[in-house]
Amino acid sequence: MSNPVDEWHKLASYDTNIQGELHANLLKNNGIAVSLQALSAIPGLNSGLVIWVQQADLARANEILQNIDVTPAADD
């Protein structure tokens, strides 16, 4: 019997909280349960974020994040 607490895996880490939260919301909108770990205990300190997902969702979550278009917008 496996312990569900041990089934969480580190998916990605981000330098800024807002980027991590944006990607976490994208995963949540696709039905994937996520757990967020702030890299600072001080509220408001933008020190980064780690996203954790369960083993069953790991492959799908990786696929979603890899398909994000990161092409910079053209200058007007």
Phi, psi and omega in degrees: 000130180266154179266120183300339178294328183275000184266009178270137181231143179291122181265311185200156173233149185230148179286335180235146179297319186295322178293318178297318179293323178298313180290325177297319178294324176299316179295317179299320179294342177259016174082018181258128177283130180234155173234133182253138177236110176288145182269010175216143178274356181270114180302137178089347179280117185276070187259000178119173187207147174242136176256130177245140176228161179283154183309318183297334182257358188300310182297315181294320179296317177300317180298316180298313182293326180288340181264012176284128178283118181249021179292125180295147178293146178290142177288136179269000000 
